[in-house]
Amino acid sequence: MPPTTPYARPLRVIPNPQPQLQDDHGPGRKASISREDLMAAALKLVGPHRSVSTLSLREVAREAGIAPNSFYRQFRDMDELAVALIDLAGRSLRKIIGEARHRATSSDRSVVRGSVEAFMEQLRADDKLLHVLLREGNVGSDAFKHAVERELQFFEEELCIDLIRLAARDNAPLYEPALVSKAITRLVFAMGATAMDLPPEKDPELIEQLSEMVRLIITGSRALSRGGAR
Protein backbone atom coordinates (compact mmCIF):
# COMPACT_ATOMS: atom_id res chain seq x y z
CA MET A 1 0.00 0.00 0.00
CA PRO A 2 1.26 3.43 -0.79
CA PRO A 3 2.15 5.37 2.25
CA THR A 4 -0.66 7.51 3.47
CA THR A 5 -0.18 11.21 3.21
CA PRO A 6 -0.54 12.78 6.61
CA TYR A 7 -3.38 15.32 6.90
CA ALA A 8 -1.95 18.75 6.37
CA ARG A 9 -3.46 21.33 8.65
CA PRO A 10 -3.97 24.68 6.94
CA LEU A 11 -1.67 27.40 8.01
CA ARG A 12 -3.33 29.94 10.28
CA VAL A 13 -2.52 33.43 9.15
CA ILE A 14 -2.14 35.81 12.06
CA PRO A 15 -3.06 39.30 10.96
CA ASN A 16 -0.63 42.02 11.69
CA PRO A 17 -1.77 43.82 14.83
CA GLN A 18 -3.11 47.30 14.31
CA PRO A 19 -0.66 49.96 15.43
CA GLN A 20 -1.64 51.21 18.82
CA LEU A 21 -2.25 54.89 19.21
CA GLN A 22 0.45 56.23 21.43
CA ASP A 23 -0.91 57.24 24.79
CA ASP A 24 0.53 60.60 25.67
CA HIS A 25 -0.77 60.48 29.21
CA GLY A 26 2.28 59.57 31.24
CA PRO A 27 2.45 59.05 34.96
CA GLY A 28 0.78 61.87 36.83
CA ARG A 29 -0.80 63.32 33.71
CA LYS A 30 -4.51 63.95 33.35
CA ALA A 31 -6.59 61.79 31.02
CA SER A 32 -8.60 64.78 29.83
CA ILE A 33 -8.30 68.53 29.87
CA SER A 34 -10.65 71.44 29.23
CA ARG A 35 -10.09 74.90 27.82
CA GLU A 36 -10.74 76.30 31.28
CA ASP A 37 -8.05 74.04 32.79
CA LEU A 38 -5.47 75.29 30.31
CA MET A 39 -6.45 78.92 30.84
CA ALA A 40 -6.17 78.48 34.61
CA ALA A 41 -2.74 76.89 34.18
CA ALA A 42 -1.55 79.83 32.08
CA LEU A 43 -2.81 82.32 34.67
CA LYS A 44 -0.82 80.55 37.39
CA LEU A 45 2.35 81.19 35.41
CA VAL A 46 1.66 84.89 34.82
CA GLY A 47 3.47 87.14 37.25
CA PRO A 48 4.93 90.61 37.72
CA HIS A 49 7.56 89.89 35.08
CA ARG A 50 5.75 87.27 33.00
CA SER A 51 3.05 87.98 30.46
CA VAL A 52 1.09 85.36 28.54
CA SER A 53 3.10 86.21 25.45
CA THR A 54 6.28 84.92 27.15
CA LEU A 55 4.81 81.53 28.06
CA SER A 56 5.61 78.45 26.01
CA LEU A 57 3.14 75.72 25.14
CA ARG A 58 5.23 73.19 27.05
CA GLU A 59 5.19 75.33 30.18
CA VAL A 60 1.41 75.57 30.12
CA ALA A 61 1.01 71.87 29.39
CA ARG A 62 3.33 70.95 32.26
CA GLU A 63 1.44 73.24 34.66
CA ALA A 64 -1.87 71.70 33.54
CA GLY A 65 -0.51 68.17 34.00
CA ILE A 66 -0.85 67.05 30.38
CA ALA A 67 1.42 66.11 27.52
CA PRO A 68 2.08 68.90 25.01
CA ASN A 69 0.13 67.09 22.26
CA SER A 70 -3.02 67.22 24.39
CA PHE A 71 -2.91 71.02 24.29
CA TYR A 72 -3.97 70.97 20.64
CA ARG A 73 -7.26 69.31 21.49
CA GLN A 74 -8.43 72.62 22.92
CA PHE A 75 -6.37 75.37 21.26
CA ARG A 76 -4.57 75.71 17.92
CA ASP A 77 -1.64 77.51 19.53
CA MET A 78 -0.66 79.83 22.36
CA ASP A 79 -2.03 82.84 20.49
CA GLU A 80 -5.52 81.37 20.57
CA LEU A 81 -5.22 80.62 24.29
CA ALA A 82 -4.04 84.17 25.01
CA VAL A 83 -6.92 85.71 23.04
CA ALA A 84 -9.36 83.50 24.97
CA LEU A 85 -7.84 84.76 28.23
CA ILE A 86 -8.15 88.38 27.08
CA ASP A 87 -11.81 87.86 26.17
CA LEU A 88 -12.49 86.21 29.54
CA ALA A 89 -10.70 89.03 31.39
CA GLY A 90 -12.71 91.67 29.53
CA ARG A 91 -16.07 90.00 30.22
CA SER A 92 -15.23 89.50 33.88
CA LEU A 93 -14.07 93.06 34.45
CA ARG A 94 -16.97 94.64 32.55
CA LYS A 95 -19.39 92.70 34.70
CA ILE A 96 -17.70 93.70 37.97
CA ILE A 97 -17.37 97.39 37.13
CA GLY A 98 -20.83 97.53 35.56
CA GLU A 99 -22.34 96.18 38.77
CA ALA A 100 -20.33 98.71 40.81
CA ARG A 101 -21.62 101.59 38.67
CA HIS A 102 -25.21 100.46 39.00
CA ARG A 103 -24.94 100.08 42.77
CA ALA A 104 -23.57 103.57 43.18
CA THR A 105 -26.51 105.77 42.22
CA SER A 106 -26.47 108.41 44.95
CA SER A 107 -24.00 110.79 43.27
CA ASP A 108 -21.38 111.09 40.57
CA ARG A 109 -18.70 110.91 43.24
CA SER A 110 -19.93 107.55 44.49
CA VAL A 111 -20.25 106.22 40.95
CA VAL A 112 -16.71 107.26 40.06
CA ARG A 113 -15.12 106.07 43.28
CA GLY A 114 -17.08 102.82 43.34
CA SER A 115 -15.96 102.02 39.79
CA VAL A 116 -12.32 102.86 40.51
CA GLU A 117 -12.34 100.79 43.71
CA ALA A 118 -13.85 97.83 41.83
CA PHE A 119 -11.11 98.14 39.22
CA MET A 120 -8.34 98.17 41.83
CA GLU A 121 -9.87 95.23 43.71
CA GLN A 122 -9.85 93.22 40.50
CA LEU A 123 -6.27 94.27 39.86
CA ARG A 124 -5.24 92.67 43.15
CA ALA A 125 -7.44 89.58 42.72
CA ASP A 126 -5.79 86.18 42.76
CA ASP A 127 -7.04 85.20 39.30
CA LYS A 128 -4.75 87.79 37.62
CA LEU A 129 -7.23 88.22 34.76
CA LEU A 130 -6.86 91.99 34.72
CA HIS A 131 -3.08 91.59 34.45
CA VAL A 132 -3.63 89.87 31.11
CA LEU A 133 -5.57 92.84 29.75
CA LEU A 134 -3.07 95.38 31.02
CA ARG A 135 0.08 93.63 29.80
CA GLU A 136 -0.83 91.98 26.52
CA GLY A 137 -1.85 95.21 24.84
CA ASN A 138 1.74 96.41 25.10
CA VAL A 139 3.96 93.36 24.75
CA GLY A 140 1.85 90.73 23.01
CA SER A 141 1.50 89.82 19.35
CA ASP A 142 -0.75 91.70 16.94
CA ALA A 143 -3.50 89.18 17.71
CA PHE A 144 -3.19 89.99 21.43
CA LYS A 145 -3.19 93.73 20.80
CA HIS A 146 -6.27 93.55 18.60
CA ALA A 147 -8.07 91.47 21.23
CA VAL A 148 -7.19 93.98 23.98
CA GLU A 149 -8.28 96.89 21.79
CA ARG A 150 -11.59 95.15 21.17
CA GLU A 151 -12.15 94.74 24.91
CA LEU A 152 -11.30 98.41 25.55
CA GLN A 153 -13.87 99.43 22.95
CA PHE A 154 -16.47 97.28 24.70
CA PHE A 155 -15.65 99.09 27.95
CA GLU A 156 -16.00 102.45 26.24
CA GLU A 157 -19.37 101.58 24.72
CA GLU A 158 -20.84 100.35 28.01
CA LEU A 159 -19.40 103.28 29.95
CA CYS A 160 -20.82 105.73 27.40
CA ILE A 161 -24.30 104.29 27.91
CA ASP A 162 -23.98 104.68 31.69
CA LEU A 163 -22.62 108.23 31.40
CA ILE A 164 -25.57 109.27 29.25
CA ARG A 165 -27.97 107.63 31.70
CA LEU A 166 -26.41 109.41 34.68
CA ALA A 167 -26.29 112.72 32.83
CA ALA A 168 -30.00 112.48 32.10
CA ARG A 169 -30.75 111.57 35.71
CA ASP A 170 -28.85 114.61 37.01
CA ASN A 171 -29.90 116.94 34.18
CA ALA A 172 -26.20 117.54 33.53
CA PRO A 173 -25.51 116.71 29.87
CA LEU A 174 -22.01 115.87 28.73
CA TYR A 175 -20.16 117.19 25.73
CA GLU A 176 -19.15 114.29 23.46
CA PRO A 177 -19.98 111.45 25.92
CA ALA A 178 -18.36 108.86 23.64
CA LEU A 179 -15.09 110.78 23.78
CA VAL A 180 -15.44 111.17 27.55
CA SER A 181 -15.89 107.41 27.98
CA LYS A 182 -12.82 106.78 25.83
CA ALA A 183 -10.71 109.25 27.83
CA ILE A 184 -11.78 107.66 31.12
CA THR A 185 -11.22 104.09 29.91
CA ARG A 186 -7.75 104.80 28.54
CA LEU A 187 -6.77 106.73 31.66
CA VAL A 188 -7.91 103.99 34.03
CA PHE A 189 -6.11 101.26 32.11
CA ALA A 190 -2.91 103.30 31.84
CA MET A 191 -2.95 103.93 35.59
CA GLY A 192 -3.73 100.28 36.21
CA ALA A 193 -0.68 99.20 34.23
CA THR A 194 1.42 101.43 36.49
CA ALA A 195 -0.27 100.16 39.65
CA MET A 196 0.58 96.52 38.84
CA ASP A 197 4.21 97.16 39.71
CA LEU A 198 3.46 99.08 42.90
CA PRO A 199 2.81 97.60 46.34
CA PRO A 200 -0.84 97.30 47.42
CA GLU A 201 -0.15 99.86 50.16
CA LYS A 202 -0.20 102.48 47.42
CA ASP A 203 -3.74 101.59 46.35
CA PRO A 204 -5.61 104.17 48.52
CA GLU A 205 -3.49 106.98 47.12
CA LEU A 206 -3.93 105.74 43.57
CA ILE A 207 -7.68 105.35 44.02
CA GLU A 208 -7.94 108.93 45.25
CA GLN A 209 -5.84 110.30 42.38
CA LEU A 210 -7.60 108.28 39.73
CA SER A 211 -11.05 109.17 41.06
CA GLU A 212 -10.15 112.86 40.99
CA MET A 213 -8.83 112.60 37.43
CA VAL A 214 -12.05 110.96 36.26
CA ARG A 215 -14.15 113.63 37.97
CA LEU A 216 -12.09 116.34 36.27
CA ILE A 217 -12.83 114.79 32.88
CA ILE A 218 -16.55 114.66 33.63
CA THR A 219 -16.62 118.19 35.05
CA GLY A 220 -14.82 119.54 32.00
CA SER A 221 -17.24 117.80 29.67
CA ARG A 222 -20.21 119.27 31.53
CA ALA A 223 -18.69 122.74 31.36
CA LEU A 224 -18.17 122.40 27.61
CA SER A 225 -21.74 121.25 27.21
CA ARG A 226 -23.12 124.25 29.13
CA GLY A 227 -20.89 126.83 27.44
CA GLY A 228 -20.94 125.33 23.98
CA ALA A 229 -17.78 123.92 22.42
CA ARG A 230 -15.94 125.95 19.86
Buried (B, 14 or more C-beta within 10 A) or exposed (E): EEEEEEEEEEEEEEEEEEEEEEEEBEEEBEEEBEBEBBBBBBBEBBEEEEBBBBBEBEBBBBBBBBBBEBBEEBBEEBBEBBBBBBBBBBEBBBEBBBEBBEEBEEEBEBBBBBBBBBBBBBBEBEBBBBBBBBBBBEEBBEBBBBBBEEBBEBBBBBBBEBBBEBBEEEEBBBBBBBBBBBBBBEBBBEBBBEBBEEEEEEBEEBBEEBBEBBBEBBEBBBEBBEEEEE
